[in-house]
Amino acid sequence: MLGSGDDAVSCIACGTDVPREDAREYDKHGDRWDRDGKRFEYLCKPCFRELAKQPRRGLEASLEAAGA
């Protein structure tokens, strides 16, 4: 179900509250098109622009192997 866009969301990077329509969805699994059973987090537009948009496949396994 889609929201009205009027809801305020909080940016996970800077904590700023912005209207949902002024935010970008962030999916920590890297697949925002598969929406079933997910709860999205949000980034304000300035933080989204600074986000590195690199592939994430295998990233978590690499971080765990490195002890992160």
C-alpha positions in Angstrom: 0.0 0.0 0.0 1.3 3.4 -0.9 1.2 6.3 1.5 -0.2 9.7 0.8 3.3 11.3 0.7 2.2 13.7 3.4 3.9 11.8 6.2 7.1 13.1 7.7 10.1 10.7 7.7 13.4 11.0 9.4 16.7 10.9 7.4 18.8 8.0 8.7 22.0 9.9 7.9 21.5 13.3 9.4 18.3 12.9 11.5 16.4 15.7 9.7 12.6 15.3 9.5 11.4 15.9 6.0 8.1 15.3 4.2 8.0 11.8 2.7 7.7 13.3 -0.8 11.0 15.1 -0.3 12.9 11.9 0.8 14.4 8.9 -1.0 13.8 5.3 0.1 16.8 3.4 1.3 16.8 -0.4 1.3 19.7 -1.9 3.2 19.4 -5.0 1.1 19.9 -3.0 -2.1 16.7 -4.1 -3.8 14.0 -1.5 -3.3 11.9 -2.9 -6.1 11.1 -6.1 -4.1 8.7 -4.5 -1.6 7.0 -7.5 0.0 7.4 -7.6 3.8 9.9 -4.7 3.9 10.0 -1.5 5.9 12.1 1.1 4.2 14.3 3.7 5.8 14.7 7.2 4.3 17.4 9.7 3.3 16.8 13.4 2.7 17.8 14.5 -0.8 21.1 16.1 0.1 22.2 12.9 2.0 21.0 10.7 -0.9 23.1 12.7 -3.3 26.2 11.9 -1.2 25.4 8.2 -1.0 27.8 5.9 -2.8 25.6 3.9 -5.2 27.8 0.8 -5.6 26.7 -2.8 -5.9 26.2 -4.5 -2.5 26.2 -8.2 -3.5 28.7 -9.9 -1.1 29.3 -6.8 0.9 27.9 -8.1 4.2 29.9 -11.4 3.9 33.1 -9.4 3.2 32.5 -7.1 6.2 31.9 -10.1 8.5 35.1 -11.8 7.3 37.0 -8.6 8.0 35.6 -8.5 11.6 33.4 -5.4 11.1 
